[in-house]
């Protein structure tokens, strides 16, 4: 029975057995980027993501999350999938089932193994907890936080889900990953909305992922044309990264594109509230709700749509949601402008 001293090899072997692609260990210390994070919040660059501003001291101090925490086990799961051929781009991570469910299942199993093998107290998070996960992942050697602010790994590129287990076990820490971006600025140069304001700095309020997912209201008109054909999320800074050449397709079948993420844009506009819930049950897209997805559809059609899309947009002008009606009117005006000049 526990306690038993665990080695890093045992922990990483167990992570692989559970299906994680990467695993590393870091000391449960205050991240070096804690002060920058505090200033980022003070400057309001988190936009409407209010949970990021709640109790920032706790988010930067593992001891406030799990008293007597000594170590953090960081894990990564490759989610790369080829993009389906369709109008309107959906971020790779959202093509299949909601990764939170799968990740939490694996982390719960990992935590159970830790308790049974070595005792201690533990707390796990899958992109939802008060942890600066990219900072922790870099400390644990999983990769480095790039100029885009995303985590890069030399073997998998930028296509990783991150999770962590805080533990009171005193475990051997890995060497932190070193920055390997060099002089490259491709991610900065390609950003359609110039959301990457400087190397390693992001203004979320301009990020297309924020605008199409986290922003709940109207998308600012001056930013709508810059969204292009991004329907849900944006991966411009990922796909242009030179480290992307090492990307490998995920072996996790639950991340594969579902039929619902391969519909045409006009089909989304025809979805009733009930049909939307049925279509996207178990999908990350459910979180933006019907009005958010249809808002995004209208913006994309306003940018790339043709006269053939006007009947569907005209029907959307009578939608029950004011948010959808507003963006449909904008899209109709944009298409008419393109097709009559």
C-alpha positions as CSV (number, residue, x, y, z in Angstrom):
1,X,0.0,0.0,0.0
2,X,1.1,3.6,-0.5
3,X,3.2,5.6,0.1
4,X,5.7,4.5,-2.6
5,X,8.3,6.6,-4.1
6,X,7.6,7.1,-7.9
7,X,10.3,7.7,-10.5
8,X,9.8,10.0,-13.5
9,X,10.0,7.0,-15.7
10,X,7.2,5.3,-14.0
11,X,5.0,8.4,-14.2
12,X,5.7,8.9,-17.9
13,X,5.2,5.2,-18.7
14,X,1.8,5.5,-17.1
15,X,1.0,8.6,-19.0
16,X,1.7,6.8,-22.3
17,X,-0.3,3.8,-21.2
18,X,-3.3,6.2,-20.7
19,X,-2.9,7.6,-24.2
20,X,-1.1,10.9,-23.5
21,X,1.5,11.9,-26.1
22,X,3.7,14.0,-23.8
23,X,4.4,14.1,-20.0
24,X,6.7,16.2,-17.9
25,X,7.1,17.2,-14.3
26,X,7.7,20.7,-12.8
27,X,8.0,22.0,-9.3
28,X,4.8,23.6,-8.0
29,X,6.3,27.2,-7.9
30,X,5.0,30.6,-8.9
31,X,5.5,30.9,-12.7
32,X,8.0,33.5,-13.9
33,X,5.3,35.0,-16.1
34,X,3.0,35.7,-13.1
35,X,3.7,39.5,-13.1
36,X,3.1,39.7,-16.8
37,X,-0.2,37.9,-16.4
38,X,-1.3,40.3,-13.7
39,X,-0.5,43.3,-16.0
40,X,-2.2,41.6,-18.9
41,X,-5.4,41.4,-16.8
42,X,-5.0,45.0,-15.5
43,X,-4.7,46.2,-19.1
44,X,-8.0,44.5,-20.0
45,X,-6.5,42.4,-22.8
46,X,-8.6,39.4,-21.6
47,X,-11.7,41.1,-22.9
48,X,-15.0,39.5,-21.7
49,X,-13.2,36.4,-20.4
50,X,-14.0,37.4,-16.8
51,X,-13.0,34.1,-15.3
52,X,-9.3,34.9,-16.1
53,X,-9.5,38.0,-13.9
54,X,-11.1,36.2,-10.9
55,X,-8.6,35.8,-8.1
56,X,-5.4,36.1,-10.3
57,X,-3.2,35.5,-7.2
58,X,-4.7,32.0,-7.0
59,X,-4.0,31.3,-10.7
60,X,-0.4,32.1,-10.2
61,X,0.2,30.3,-6.9
62,X,-0.2,26.5,-6.9
63,X,-0.2,26.5,-3.1
64,X,-3.6,28.3,-3.1
65,X,-5.1,25.8,-5.5
66,X,-3.7,22.7,-3.6
67,X,-2.2,23.4,-0.2
68,X,1.2,21.7,0.2
69,X,1.5,21.1,-3.5
70,X,5.1,20.1,-4.3
71,X,4.9,19.1,-8.0
72,X,2.9,19.5,-11.2
73,X,2.6,16.7,-13.7
74,X,1.9,18.3,-17.2
75,X,0.5,16.2,-20.0
76,X,-0.1,16.9,-23.7
77,X,-2.4,15.2,-26.2
78,X,-2.0,15.6,-29.9
79,X,-5.2,16.7,-31.6
80,X,-4.1,17.4,-35.2
81,X,-6.6,16.4,-37.9
82,X,-6.6,17.3,-41.6
83,X,-9.2,20.0,-42.3
84,X,-12.3,18.8,-44.2
85,X,-13.1,20.5,-47.5
86,X,-15.8,22.9,-46.8
87,X,-16.7,26.6,-46.8
88,X,-15.8,28.2,-43.5
89,X,-12.9,27.0,-41.4
90,X,-13.4,25.4,-38.0
91,X,-10.5,25.1,-35.6
92,X,-9.0,21.6,-35.7
93,X,-9.7,21.0,-32.0
94,X,-13.4,21.6,-32.5
95,X,-14.0,19.3,-35.4
96,X,-14.7,16.2,-33.3
97,X,-16.0,15.5,-29.8
98,X,-15.4,17.9,-26.9
99,X,-11.8,17.3,-25.8
100,X,-12.6,18.3,-22.2
101,X,-14.6,15.0,-21.7
102,X,-11.9,12.8,-23.1
103,X,-9.1,14.6,-21.3
104,X,-10.9,14.6,-17.9
105,X,-11.4,10.8,-18.2
106,X,-7.7,10.2,-18.8
107,X,-6.7,12.6,-16.0
108,X,-9.1,11.1,-13.6
109,X,-7.6,7.7,-14.3
110,X,-4.1,9.1,-14.0
111,X,-5.0,10.7,-10.6
112,X,-6.5,7.4,-9.4
113,X,-3.3,5.6,-10.3
114,X,-1.2,8.1,-8.4
115,X,-3.3,7.8,-5.3
116,X,-3.3,4.0,-5.4
117,X,0.4,3.8,-6.1
118,X,1.9,6.6,-4.0
119,X,-0.8,8.2,-1.9
120,X,-0.8,12.0,-1.6
121,X,-3.4,14.6,-2.6
122,X,-3.9,15.6,-6.1
123,X,-6.0,18.0,-8.3
124,X,-6.3,17.8,-12.1
125,X,-7.4,20.3,-14.7
126,X,-8.0,20.1,-18.4
127,X,-8.0,23.7,-19.7
128,X,-10.5,24.8,-17.1
129,X,-8.6,25.4,-13.9
130,X,-6.7,28.2,-12.1
131,X,-3.4,27.3,-13.7
132,X,-1.2,29.1,-16.2
133,X,-1.0,25.8,-18.2
134,X,1.4,26.9,-21.0
135,X,3.9,28.3,-18.4
136,X,3.7,25.0,-16.5
137,X,4.0,22.9,-19.6
138,X,7.2,24.9,-20.6
139,X,8.6,24.4,-17.1
140,X,7.9,20.6,-17.4
141,X,9.7,20.4,-20.7
142,X,6.7,19.8,-22.9
143,X,7.6,22.7,-25.2
144,X,8.1,26.4,-25.3
145,X,5.7,29.3,-25.3
146,X,6.1,30.8,-28.8
147,X,5.9,34.3,-30.1
148,X,2.3,33.5,-30.9
149,X,1.9,32.7,-27.1
150,X,0.9,29.1,-28.1
151,X,3.0,26.2,-26.9
152,X,5.2,24.6,-29.5
153,X,6.7,21.1,-29.3
154,X,9.5,20.0,-31.6
155,X,7.8,16.6,-32.3
156,X,4.1,17.7,-32.6
157,X,4.3,21.3,-33.5
158,X,1.5,23.5,-31.9
159,X,-1.3,20.9,-32.0
160,X,-1.5,20.0,-28.3
161,X,-4.2,19.9,-25.6
162,X,-2.7,20.6,-22.3
163,X,-3.6,19.3,-18.8
164,X,-2.0,19.1,-15.4
165,X,-2.2,17.3,-12.1
166,X,-1.1,19.3,-9.0
167,X,0.2,16.9,-6.4
168,X,1.6,16.9,-2.9
169,X,4.1,14.2,-4.0
170,X,7.7,15.5,-4.3
171,X,8.6,14.3,-7.8
172,X,11.8,14.8,-9.8
173,X,11.4,17.8,-12.1
174,X,12.3,17.9,-15.8
175,X,14.5,20.5,-17.4
176,X,12.4,23.4,-18.8
177,X,12.1,23.6,-22.6
178,X,14.2,26.3,-24.2
179,X,12.7,28.8,-26.7
180,X,13.4,27.7,-30.3
181,X,11.6,30.4,-32.2
182,X,14.8,32.2,-33.2
183,X,14.3,35.2,-35.4
184,X,11.1,33.9,-37.0
185,X,8.0,36.2,-36.9
186,X,5.7,34.3,-39.3
187,X,2.9,34.0,-36.6
188,X,3.0,37.7,-36.0
189,X,3.1,38.7,-39.7
190,X,0.2,36.4,-40.6
191,X,-2.3,37.4,-37.9
192,X,-5.3,38.9,-39.8
193,X,-6.3,41.2,-37.0
194,X,-2.8,42.0,-35.6
195,X,-3.8,40.4,-32.3
196,X,-0.2,39.4,-31.6
197,X,0.9,42.9,-30.7
198,X,4.5,42.0,-30.0
199,X,6.5,38.8,-29.6
200,X,4.9,36.7,-26.9
201,X,2.1,39.2,-26.4
202,X,-1.5,38.7,-27.4
203,X,-4.5,41.1,-27.2
204,X,-7.3,38.6,-26.9
205,X,-9.9,41.3,-27.8
206,X,-8.6,41.3,-31.4
207,X,-8.0,37.5,-31.7
208,X,-10.4,35.8,-34.2
209,X,-10.7,32.8,-31.8
210,X,-11.9,35.3,-29.1
211,X,-14.2,37.1,-31.5
212,X,-15.9,33.9,-32.8
213,X,-16.0,32.0,-29.5
214,X,-15.6,34.0,-26.3
215,X,-17.3,37.3,-27.4
216,X,-21.0,36.8,-26.8
217,X,-22.4,39.9,-28.4
218,X,-21.9,41.8,-31.7
219,X,-18.6,41.5,-33.5
220,X,-17.2,45.0,-34.1
221,X,-17.9,45.9,-37.7
222,X,-14.3,47.0,-38.4
223,X,-13.1,43.5,-37.5
224,X,-15.7,41.5,-39.4
225,X,-14.0,41.7,-42.8
226,X,-10.7,40.5,-41.1
227,X,-12.3,37.4,-39.9
228,X,-12.4,36.1,-43.5
229,X,-13.7,32.5,-43.6
230,X,-13.0,31.6,-40.0
231,X,-16.3,30.1,-38.7
232,X,-15.1,28.9,-35.3
233,X,-11.7,29.8,-34.0
234,X,-8.5,30.6,-35.9
235,X,-5.3,28.7,-36.5
236,X,-3.4,31.1,-38.9
237,X,-0.5,31.4,-36.4
238,X,-0.4,27.6,-36.0
239,X,-0.5,26.6,-39.7
240,X,2.2,29.1,-40.7
241,X,4.6,28.0,-38.0
242,X,7.7,26.2,-39.4
243,X,7.4,23.7,-36.6
244,X,4.0,22.7,-38.0
245,X,5.9,20.5,-40.6
246,X,6.3,17.9,-37.8
247,X,2.5,17.7,-37.2
248,X,1.2,14.1,-37.0
249,X,-2.5,13.1,-37.3
250,X,-4.0,12.3,-33.9
251,X,-4.6,8.6,-33.3
252,X,-7.6,9.5,-31.1
253,X,-10.7,8.8,-33.3
254,X,-13.0,11.0,-31.1
255,X,-11.1,14.0,-32.5
256,X,-12.1,13.2,-36.1
257,X,-14.5,15.6,-37.8
258,X,-18.1,14.8,-37.3
259,X,-20.9,15.2,-39.9
260,X,-22.1,18.3,-38.1
261,X,-18.8,20.1,-38.6
262,X,-18.9,19.4,-42.3
263,X,-22.3,21.0,-43.2
264,X,-22.5,23.9,-45.6
265,X,-22.9,27.4,-44.2
266,X,-26.4,27.7,-45.5
267,X,-27.4,24.5,-43.6
268,X,-26.4,26.1,-40.3
269,X,-28.6,29.0,-40.9
270,X,-31.6,26.6,-41.3
271,X,-31.0,25.0,-37.9
272,X,-33.7,25.5,-35.3
273,X,-32.6,25.8,-31.6
274,X,-33.6,22.2,-31.0
275,X,-31.8,21.0,-34.1
276,X,-28.7,22.9,-33.1
277,X,-28.6,21.3,-29.7
278,X,-29.0,17.8,-31.2
279,X,-26.4,18.4,-33.9
280,X,-23.7,19.7,-31.5
281,X,-24.3,17.7,-28.4
282,X,-20.9,16.7,-27.1
283,X,-19.1,19.2,-29.4
284,X,-17.1,22.2,-28.3
285,X,-19.2,24.3,-30.7
286,X,-22.2,23.9,-28.4
287,X,-20.6,26.5,-26.0
288,X,-21.2,29.4,-28.5
289,X,-24.9,28.5,-28.6
290,X,-27.0,28.7,-31.8
291,X,-27.0,32.5,-31.9
292,X,-23.2,32.6,-31.7
293,X,-22.6,30.1,-34.4
294,X,-25.2,31.7,-36.7
295,X,-23.7,35.1,-36.1
296,X,-20.3,33.7,-37.2
297,X,-21.9,32.1,-40.3
298,X,-23.3,35.5,-41.3
299,X,-19.9,37.1,-41.0
300,X,-18.2,34.4,-43.0
301,X,-20.9,34.6,-45.7
302,X,-20.5,38.4,-45.7
303,X,-16.9,37.9,-46.5
304,X,-17.0,34.9,-49.0
305,X,-20.6,34.4,-49.9
306,X,-22.2,34.8,-53.3
307,X,-25.6,35.7,-54.6
308,X,-26.7,32.1,-54.1
309,X,-26.4,32.6,-50.4
310,X,-28.8,35.6,-50.3
311,X,-32.0,33.6,-49.9
312,X,-30.7,31.9,-46.8
313,X,-29.5,35.2,-45.4
314,X,-32.8,36.9,-46.1
315,X,-34.6,34.2,-44.1
316,X,-32.1,34.9,-41.3
317,X,-33.2,38.5,-41.3
318,X,-36.3,37.2,-39.5
319,X,-34.5,35.0,-37.0
320,X,-35.7,35.0,-33.4
321,X,-32.3,36.2,-32.3
322,X,-31.5,39.9,-32.7
323,X,-27.8,39.1,-32.9
324,X,-28.3,36.9,-35.9
325,X,-30.6,39.4,-37.6
326,X,-28.0,42.2,-37.2
327,X,-25.1,40.1,-38.7
328,X,-27.4,38.7,-41.5
329,X,-28.2,42.3,-42.6
330,X,-24.5,43.1,-42.6
331,X,-23.8,40.0,-44.7
332,X,-26.6,40.8,-47.2
333,X,-25.2,44.3,-47.7
334,X,-21.7,43.0,-48.2
335,X,-22.7,40.4,-50.8
336,X,-24.9,42.9,-52.7
337,X,-21.9,45.4,-52.8
338,X,-19.7,42.7,-54.3
339,X,-22.2,41.3,-56.8
340,X,-23.5,44.6,-58.1
341,X,-20.2,46.4,-58.8
